[in-house]
C-alpha cells in the first residue's frame, strides 16, 4: 500500500473514531487532499509517521523475515525444515539469475514524494524540516545501495513524475546510471546530510550521523572491492556504458572514503564493543538479543510483542524445544561454518574425528569435548551437541556404533524414531536427531543460536519474537576499517582493528602479529555469520564463482554435517559409552552450489525492459 493511501486511510479512521466520541464538529469537516497535505507536511509528528512507514519497508528481501533463507545461499547453512518448497535450496542446480533482484521504484517514488512534499512545507520549523529531509535522503541513499549491490547501475531518479497521458511516458524514461555513478551519488548524499542529522544515538532504529557514516563506509568498501577485484578477473564483468564495472583506477579513492568514514565512527562515535558478560560465548549471543543499554548497535530494525513480532525463532528453534506441533529446525549451520572458527590457541578449527592414519575413530568422553578450545563466537552462533539453550541440554545423536567382535568392525545402529532407546538401555537417536531425510530434524548435527530467542513463548506461532535485526554495529565497522586500511597498505592499523575484534571474542590481546587479506576475510566470515553479509562479501571479492563452482570436489559447494554416535563396546571399557563422530555431506543436500558469472548481477526485470527501451541488460543475461 502506498504510504499516501495509507495515511488517507488513517485520517478516515480517525474521523470515524471521533464520531464514536461524539466529536461532531470534526465530522462536519470535509476531508480534502489539501487538508491532508496541511496536516501531514506541516506537522513534524505526522511527517515522522510517514517516514516511519518508509523505514519499515527497507528490507523486503532481508533480515529476519524476507532474508530467512539467505544463509542457505552460501556455505553457512542449509535448509532442514519442511520437505516442501524451501527444500529446493538443497536440490537446485544453479543460482537463478533473478536471485536478489531489487528494482525498488515503487518504494523510491514514495521516498521522492516524501521529500518533495516536505520541501514545500512553509510552516514546519526549519530544524525539524531539515532533519526529516536528511533522514529521507539517507533512506533513499540506502535504497540505492541495496539496488546497486544487486543490479549494478540503475536509473537515478530523484523526482516524481505525473502521468498525464501516453505522451508523458517518454519523459519518464531514464537510462541506467553507471555502477560508479550510483556509488558516487551515495557518497555525495551522505556528505551533504550527515551534519543535518542527530549527532547522538537518540534512537537505534532512526538514522543519525553515525548511521549515515556506516552506510558510506560500507558502500565505499563495496565500490573499492569491485573496482579492484572485478578487474583482476581474466575477463572483467563490464558493459560498454559502465552500468556494470568500475575502473580499477578508482579503487584507492573508494577505499580511502570507506576508511575515513569508518574511522570517524570508531574514534568519535558513541559506540563500544558489547562486553557485558565474562562468558565470551554468552556475551556474543547477548550482543544480538539484548537491546537495553547495548553500546555496539548503530542501526537496527526493531520488533515488539504487541503486534510487530517475527517468526524467526518459530522456524529455527531446536526440535526438542519447539512450541508448535510443526516448524523448528529450518536453518541449520553447516560443518563448513563450524570448522571455520579457529581455536583460541591459534590453530585451525578443523575437528578431529579419526586418527592420523585413518585406522580408528577418536573417542570423546562427551560429545561437547570435540569442540574444546574453539573460538567462543562459534558457541554464540551455533548450538553444538550437548550445549545448553533455554536451560535445557540439546542432545544431538544419530545412533550408536556397536562393535562386532567377530568382524572387528563397528556396525552403525539407528532408528527412524526420535528419542529412541537402544537394547542396552542407553540413548539410540536423540530427540533432535540427526536423521537423513526427516522434516524439522537437524541434518547437519547443529542448530542455529544467533538471533534465536531464548525467551519461552517466542517459538509459538501467533506470538513470536521481538529480537531485533542489526544492520550496523561497531564490530562490523571495525572489520570494514581493517579491510580498507589493508587495501591502502596500512597493515598496522588493519591489524589493530582485527585484534580488537578478536580480543572481544576471547582471544588474548594482540593475538595476531601479522595479517593478510585472507585473515581479514576469515574474520568477516566468523564474526558476521548469519548477518546476511557473506553472500555480498564473496560477490564483491569476486570469489563466489570460485567457492561455488558446481563441482563436488570443491568442499564449499556442498553442505557438510557432523553426526555424533555413542559407542557400544562393553568388551573395551576405554571406548564403551564414549562418543565418535562421522563427517559427511548432509544427506538432504544433493546438489553442489553453482554460482555462474551471470549471478554477479541480478537480471533486470523484463517488465522494466519492455517499458523502457533505454535500459540495457546485465552481462550473461
C-alpha positions in Angstrom: 0.0 0.0 0.0 1.4 3.4 -0.9 2.2 5.5 2.2 -0.1 8.2 1.0 -3.0 5.9 0.5 -2.2 4.5 3.9 -2.3 7.9 5.6 -5.6 8.8 3.9 -7.0 5.6 5.5 -5.6 6.6 8.9 -7.3 10.0 8.8 -10.6 8.4 7.7 -10.2 6.0 10.6 -9.5 9.0 12.9 -12.7 10.6 11.7 -14.7 7.5 12.5 -13.2 7.3 16.0 -14.0 11.0 16.6 -17.7 10.3 15.7 -17.8 7.5 18.3 -16.5 10.0 20.8 -19.3 12.5 19.9 -16.9 15.0 18.3 -19.5 16.2 15.8 -17.5 19.3 14.7 -14.7 17.1 13.4 -17.1 15.0 11.4 -18.6 18.1 9.8 -15.2 19.0 8.2 -14.9 17.8 4.6 -11.8 15.9 4.1 -9.8 17.1 1.1 -6.4 16.4 -0.3 -5.3 19.9 0.6 -6.3 19.3 4.2 -4.3 16.1 4.3 -1.2 17.8 3.0 -1.5 20.6 5.6 -1.9 18.1 8.4 0.9 15.8 7.4 3.6 18.1 5.9 3.3 20.9 8.4 3.3 18.7 11.4 6.7 17.0 12.3 4.9 14.2 14.2 2.7 13.3 11.3 5.5 13.6 8.8 7.6 11.4 11.1 4.8 8.8 10.9 5.2 8.8 7.1 8.9 8.5 7.5 8.4 5.5 9.8 6.5 3.7 7.1 9.5 4.2 4.8 11.9 2.8 7.4 9.5 -0.2 7.8 9.8 -1.0 4.1 13.6 -1.1 3.8 14.1 -4.9 4.0 11.6 -6.7 1.7 14.2 -9.4 1.0 16.4 -9.2 4.0 16.6 -9.5 7.8 14.7 -12.0 10.0 11.7 -12.2 7.7 12.4 -11.8 3.9 16.0 -12.9 4.5 15.2 -16.1 6.3 16.7 -18.3 3.7 19.7 -16.1 2.8 22.3 -18.2 4.8 21.5 -21.1 2.5 22.9 -19.1 -0.4 26.4 -19.7 1.0 28.2 -22.3 2.9 26.9 -21.0 6.3 23.7 -23.1 6.4 21.3 -25.5 4.7 17.5 -25.9 4.9 16.5 -28.7 7.4 12.8 -27.8 7.9 9.8 -28.9 5.9 10.4 -31.2 2.9 8.3 -28.9 0.7 9.2 -25.7 -1.2 12.2 -24.5 0.8 13.9 -27.8 0.3 14.6 -26.8 -3.2 17.5 -24.9 -1.7 19.2 -28.3 -1.2 18.4 -29.6 -4.7 18.8 -26.6 -7.1 21.5 -26.9 -9.7 22.1 -23.2 -10.4 21.5 -19.9 -8.6 18.7 -18.3 -10.6 19.6 -15.1 -12.4 16.8 -13.4 -10.6 18.4 -14.1 -7.2 18.5 -11.0 -5.0 16.8 -8.9 -7.7 16.0 -5.5 -6.3 14.3 -2.9 -8.5 12.6 -0.7 -5.9 11.0 2.1 -7.9 7.6 1.9 -6.2 9.4 2.5 -2.9 11.7 5.0 -4.4 8.7 7.1 -5.8 7.3 7.3 -2.3 10.6 8.5 -0.9 10.9 11.1 -3.6 7.3 12.2 -3.0 8.0 12.4 0.8 11.0 14.7 0.1 9.1 16.9 -2.4 6.1 17.4 -0.1 8.4 18.2 2.9 10.3 20.7 0.8 7.1 22.6 0.0 6.1 22.9 3.7 6.2 26.5 4.8 5.1 26.2 8.4 7.3 23.5 9.9 10.2 24.6 12.0 13.5 24.7 10.0 15.3 22.4 12.3 12.5 19.7 12.2 12.2 20.0 8.5 16.0 19.7 7.8 16.3 16.6 10.0 13.3 14.9 8.3 14.7 15.8 4.9 18.1 14.4 5.8 16.6 11.2 7.0 14.6 10.9 3.9 17.7 11.4 1.8 19.5 8.8 3.9 16.7 6.3 3.3 16.9 7.0 -0.5 20.7 6.5 -0.4 20.4 3.3 1.5 17.8 2.0 -1.1 20.2 2.9 -3.9 22.9 0.9 -2.1 20.7 -2.2 -1.9 19.9 -1.7 -5.6 23.4 -1.2 -6.8 24.9 -4.2 -5.0 22.2 -6.4 -6.6 21.8 -4.8 -10.1 24.8 -2.7 -10.8 23.9 0.8 -12.1 20.2 1.6 -12.0 18.3 4.7 -13.2 19.0 7.5 -10.8 15.5 9.1 -10.2 15.4 12.0 -7.8 11.9 13.4 -8.5 8.4 12.1 -9.1 6.6 12.0 -12.4 2.9 12.5 -13.1 1.2 10.5 -15.8 -0.8 12.9 -18.0 -1.3 10.6 -20.9 0.7 8.4 -23.3 2.7 11.4 -24.5 4.2 11.9 -21.0 5.7 8.4 -20.9 8.7 9.3 -22.9 9.8 12.0 -20.4 9.6 9.4 -17.6 12.2 7.1 -19.2 15.7 7.2 -17.9 18.8 5.1 -18.7 20.7 3.2 -16.1 23.4 5.2 -14.4 26.9 3.8 -14.2 27.7 1.5 -11.3 30.3 4.0 -10.2 27.8 6.8 -10.6 25.4 5.2 -8.1 28.2 4.7 -5.5 29.3 8.3 -6.1 25.7 9.5 -5.5 25.5 7.6 -2.2 28.8 9.2 -1.1 27.8 12.7 -2.0 24.4 12.4 -0.4 25.9 11.2 2.9 28.4 14.1 2.8 25.6 16.5 2.3 23.3 15.3 5.0 25.4 13.8 7.8 25.7 17.1 9.7 22.0 17.8 9.5 21.2 14.5 11.3 21.4 13.9 15.1 24.9 13.7 16.3 24.0 11.4 19.2 22.4 7.9 19.3 18.9 9.0 20.4 17.5 6.0 18.6 18.8 2.7 17.4 16.1 2.5 14.8 16.3 6.0 13.3 19.3 7.2 11.3 21.8 9.6 12.8 25.2 11.0 11.7 26.9 7.7 12.6 24.3 5.6 10.7 25.0 7.7 7.7 28.7 7.2 8.0 28.2 3.4 8.4 26.4 3.4 5.1 29.1 5.4 3.5 31.8 3.1 4.9 30.1 0.0 3.6 29.1 1.4 0.2 32.6 2.7 -0.5 34.1 -0.6 0.6 31.9 -2.4 -1.9 32.8 0.1 -4.7 36.5 -0.2 -3.9 36.3 -4.0 -3.9 34.5 -4.1 -7.3 37.0 -1.7 -8.8 39.9 -3.9 -7.7 38.7 -7.4 -7.8 36.4 -7.3 -10.8 39.4 -6.0 -12.9 41.6 -8.9 -11.6 39.3 -11.4 -13.4 40.6 -12.9 -16.6 37.6 -11.3 -18.3 36.2 -8.5 -16.1 32.4 -8.2 -16.0 31.5 -4.9 -17.7 29.1 -3.2 -20.0 30.1 -0.6 -22.7 28.2 2.1 -20.9 29.7 1.3 -17.4 26.3 0.2 -16.0 28.4 -2.8 -14.7 32.0 -2.5 -13.8 34.1 0.2 -12.1 37.6 1.3 -13.4 40.4 -0.1 -11.4 41.9 3.4 -11.1 39.1 4.4 -8.7 39.7 1.6 -6.1 42.1 3.6 -3.9 39.8 6.7 -3.6 36.9 4.5 -2.7 38.9 2.6 0.0 40.1 6.0 1.4 36.5 7.2 1.7 35.5 3.9 3.4 38.3 4.1 5.9 37.7 7.8 6.7 34.0 7.1 7.4 34.7 4.0 9.5 37.5 5.8 11.5 35.2 8.7 12.2 32.7 6.3 13.8 35.4 4.3 15.7 37.2 7.4 17.0 34.3 9.9 17.6 31.1 7.9 17.7 29.3 7.0 20.9 29.8 3.2 20.4 31.8 0.5 22.0 32.0 -3.3 21.6 29.5 -5.2 23.6 31.3 -6.8 26.5 28.9 -7.1 29.4 29.3 -10.9 30.1 32.6 -12.5 31.2 31.4 -15.7 29.5 32.6 -14.8 26.0 30.2 -17.2 24.2 27.2 -15.9 26.0 28.4 -12.4 25.6 28.5 -12.8 21.8 25.0 -14.3 21.8 23.7 -11.5 24.1 25.1 -8.9 21.6 22.2 -9.8 19.3 19.4 -10.3 21.8 20.0 -7.7 24.5 18.6 -4.4 23.5 18.7 -2.3 26.7 22.0 -0.4 27.0 23.6 -2.2 24.1 26.6 0.1 23.2 27.6 -1.7 20.0 24.4 -1.4 17.9 24.4 1.6 15.5 21.2 0.8 13.5 18.6 -1.9 13.9 15.2 -2.9 12.6 13.2 -3.4 15.8 10.3 -5.6 16.8 7.8 -5.6 19.6 5.4 -8.2 21.1 2.3 -6.1 20.7 1.8 -6.9 17.0 5.1 -6.3 15.4 6.9 -9.6 16.1 8.6 -12.1 13.8 8.6 -15.9 13.5 12.4 -16.5 13.1 12.5 -18.4 16.4 9.4 -20.4 15.4 11.3 -21.5 12.3 14.7 -22.2 13.8 14.3 -23.3 17.4 15.8 -26.8 18.1 13.3 -29.6 17.6 13.3 -30.6 21.3 12.3 -27.1 22.3 9.7 -26.3 19.7 6.5 -24.8 21.0 4.4 -25.7 17.9 3.3 -29.0 16.6 5.1 -28.0 13.3 8.1 -25.9 12.4 11.5 -25.6 14.0 15.0 -26.5 12.7 14.7 -24.5 9.5 18.2 -23.2 9.1 20.9 -25.4 10.4 24.6 -24.3 10.4 27.0 -26.5 8.4 30.1 -28.2 9.4 31.8 -25.9 6.9 31.0 -22.9 9.1 31.7 -24.7 12.4 35.2 -25.6 11.3 35.9 -22.1 10.1 36.1 -20.9 13.7 39.7 -21.3 14.9 40.8 -22.4 18.3 41.9 -20.0 20.9 45.5 -21.2 20.7 45.5 -20.0 17.1 45.4 -23.4 15.5 42.9 -24.1 12.6 39.3 -25.1 13.5 39.1 -28.5 11.8 37.5 -31.1 14.1 39.4 -34.3 14.7 37.3 -37.4 14.1 39.9 -40.0 13.1 43.4 -41.0 14.0 46.2 -39.6 11.8 46.3 -42.8 9.6 42.5 -43.1 9.5 42.6 -46.5 11.2 40.2 -45.7 14.0 37.9 -43.1 15.4 39.0 -40.6 18.0 36.9 -41.2 21.2 35.5 -38.4 23.3 34.1 -38.8 26.8 31.3 -36.4 26.0 30.0 -35.1 22.6 31.0 -31.5 23.6 34.6 -32.4 24.0 35.4 -32.4 20.3 34.8 -28.6 20.4 37.1 -27.8 23.3 39.1 -24.7 22.9 37.2 -23.3 19.9 36.6 -19.6 19.3 33.7 -18.6 21.7 32.0 -16.8 18.8 31.2 -20.3 17.5 29.3 -21.2 20.6 27.4 -17.8 20.5 26.5 -18.5 16.9 25.8 -22.3 16.8 24.2 -24.8 19.2 26.5 -27.8 19.2 25.8 -31.3 20.7 25.1 -31.2 24.4 25.1 -27.4 24.5 22.6 -25.7 26.8 19.8 -23.4 25.5 16.9 -22.2 27.5 18.3 -24.1 30.4 18.0 -27.4 28.5 20.7 -29.7 27.2 20.3 -30.1 23.5 21.1 -33.7 22.8 22.2 -34.5 19.3 23.0 -38.1 18.5 22.5 -40.0 15.2 22.7 -43.5 16.6 25.2 -45.9 18.2 28.3 -47.6 16.8 28.1 -51.2 18.0 31.3 -53.2 18.0 31.0 -56.6 16.2 33.8 -58.7 17.7 33.5 -61.4 15.0 34.3 -59.0 12.2 36.3 -56.5 14.3 34.2 -53.7 12.9 31.6 -51.2 14.0 28.0 -51.6 12.9 26.0 -48.4 12.7 22.7 -48.7 14.5 20.0 -46.1 14.1 16.2 -45.6 14.1 13.5 -43.6 12.4 12.2 -42.9 15.9 13.5 -39.8 17.7 14.4 -40.1 21.4 14.7 -43.8 21.0 16.4 -46.3 23.2 19.0 -48.9 22.2 19.0 -52.5 23.5 21.5 -51.7 26.2 19.1 -49.1 27.7 21.0 -46.1 26.6 20.1 -43.4 24.0 19.9 -44.5 20.4 18.7 -41.5 18.4 18.3 -38.2 20.2 15.1 -36.1 20.2 16.9 -33.7 17.8 18.4 -36.4 15.5 20.2 -36.0 13.2 18.4 -38.1 10.7 18.9 -38.5 6.9 15.6 -37.3 5.4 13.2 -36.1 8.1 11.5 -32.7 8.3 12.4 -30.4 11.1 15.2 -32.6 12.3 18.8 -31.4 12.1 20.5 -32.7 9.0 23.9 -31.3 9.8 24.2 -32.1 13.6 23.9 -28.4 14.6 21.3 -25.8 15.4 21.4 -22.0 15.0 21.8 -19.9 18.1 22.4 -16.4 16.8 19.2 -14.4 16.6 17.1 -17.3 18.0 15.2 -16.1 21.1 15.8 -17.7 24.4 12.5 -16.4 25.8 10.0 -19.2 26.4 7.0 -18.4 24.2 8.9 -16.9 21.3 8.6 -20.1 19.4 4.8 -20.0 19.3 3.1 -19.0 16.1 0.9 -16.1 16.8 3.3 -14.8 19.5 6.8 -14.9 18.1 9.9 -12.9 19.0 10.9 -9.3 19.4 14.6 -9.9 18.9 15.8 -7.1 16.6 17.7 -7.3 13.3 21.0 -5.4 13.5 22.0 -3.7 10.3 25.1 -1.9 11.5 27.2 -2.4 14.6 30.7 -1.4 15.7 32.1 -4.9 15.2 31.2 -4.7 11.5 32.6 -1.2 11.2 36.0 -2.4 12.7 36.1 -5.1 10.0 35.4 -2.5 7.3 38.1 -0.3 8.6 40.5 -3.2 8.7 39.8 -4.2 5.1 40.0 -0.7 3.8 43.2 0.0 5.7 44.8 -3.2 4.5 43.9 -2.4 0.9 45.6 1.0 1.4 48.8 -0.7 2.7 48.2 0.5 6.2 48.8 -3.0 7.7 49.4 -1.8 11.2 46.1 -0.1 11.5 44.3 -3.1 9.9 46.0 -5.5 12.4 44.9 -3.3 15.3 41.3 -3.3 14.2 41.3 -7.1 13.7 42.9 -7.7 17.1 40.2 -5.6 18.8 37.5 -7.8 17.3 39.4 -11.0 18.3 40.1 -9.8 21.9 36.4 -9.2 22.5 35.8 -12.7 21.1 38.0 -14.2 23.7 41.5 -14.3 22.1 44.3 -12.7 24.0 45.5 -9.1 23.3 47.4 -8.8 20.1 46.6 -12.4 19.3 47.8 -11.9 15.7 51.2 -10.4 14.9 50.6 -10.1 11.1 47.7 -10.4 8.7 46.9 -10.8 5.0 43.7 -10.3 3.1 42.6 -13.9 3.8 42.9 -13.3 7.5 40.6 -10.3 7.2 38.1 -12.3 5.1 38.1 -15.1 7.6 37.2 -12.6 10.4 34.3 -11.3 8.2 33.1 -14.9 7.9 33.1 -15.9 11.5 32.2 -12.5 13.1 29.3 -11.8 10.8 27.9 -15.3 10.2 24.1 -15.2 9.7 24.1 -11.4 9.5 23.4 -11.6 5.7 26.9 -10.4 4.8 28.8 -13.4 3.4 26.8 -13.6 0.1 27.6 -10.0 -0.7 31.2 -10.1 0.5 32.0 -13.1 -1.7 30.4 -11.3 -4.6 32.4 -8.0 -4.2 35.6 -10.0 -3.8 34.7 -11.9 -6.9 35.1 -15.3 -5.1 31.5 -16.7 -5.4 32.2 -18.5 -8.7 35.4 -19.9 -7.2 33.9 -21.3 -4.0 30.6 -22.3 -5.5 31.8 -23.7 -8.8 29.3 -26.6 -9.2 32.0 -29.3 -8.5 31.5 -31.9 -5.8 35.3 -31.9 -5.5 35.1 -28.4 -4.1 34.0 -28.7 -0.4 32.5 -25.3 -0.2 29.9 -26.3 -2.8 28.3 -28.8 -0.5 26.8 -28.6 3.0 28.7 -30.9 5.3 27.5 -32.5 8.5 29.0 -33.9 11.7 27.0 -36.8 13.2 27.7 -38.0 16.8 27.4 -41.6 17.8 27.5 -43.3 21.1 29.9 -46.3 21.2 28.6 -49.6 22.4 31.6 -51.8 23.1 31.3 -53.4 26.6 34.4 -55.5 26.0 36.6 -52.4 25.9 35.9 -50.1 28.8 38.3 -47.4 27.4 35.9 -47.0 24.5 32.5 -48.2 25.7 29.9 -45.3 26.0 32.4 -42.8 24.6 31.4 -40.8 21.5 32.7 -40.7 18.0 31.8 -38.5 15.0 31.3 -39.0 11.3 31.8 -36.2 8.8 29.6 -36.5 5.7 27.8 -34.5 3.1 24.4 -33.6 4.7 22.1 -36.2 3.2 19.3 -33.8 2.2 21.9 -31.6 0.4 22.0 -33.3 -3.0 23.4 -30.7 -5.5 26.6 -28.7 -5.3 26.1 -24.9 -5.4 26.8 -23.5 -8.8 27.3 -19.7 -9.0 27.6 -18.6 -12.6 29.3 -15.4 -13.8 25.8 -14.1 -14.7 24.9 -14.2 -11.0 27.2 -11.4 -10.0 24.5 -9.0 -11.1 20.8 -9.9 -11.0 18.6 -9.8 -14.1 16.9 -6.5 -15.0 13.1 -7.2 -14.8 11.6 -7.9 -18.2 8.7 -5.6 -17.5 11.1 -2.7 -17.0 13.0 -3.6 -20.2 9.7 -3.7 -22.1 8.6 -0.3 -20.8 11.9 1.5 -21.2 14.0 0.9 -24.3 16.8 3.0 -22.8 17.6 0.2 -20.3 20.4 -2.3 -21.0 20.6 -5.9 -19.8 23.2 -7.1 -17.5 26.0 -9.4 -18.8 25.3 -13.1 -19.5 21.5 -12.5 -19.4 
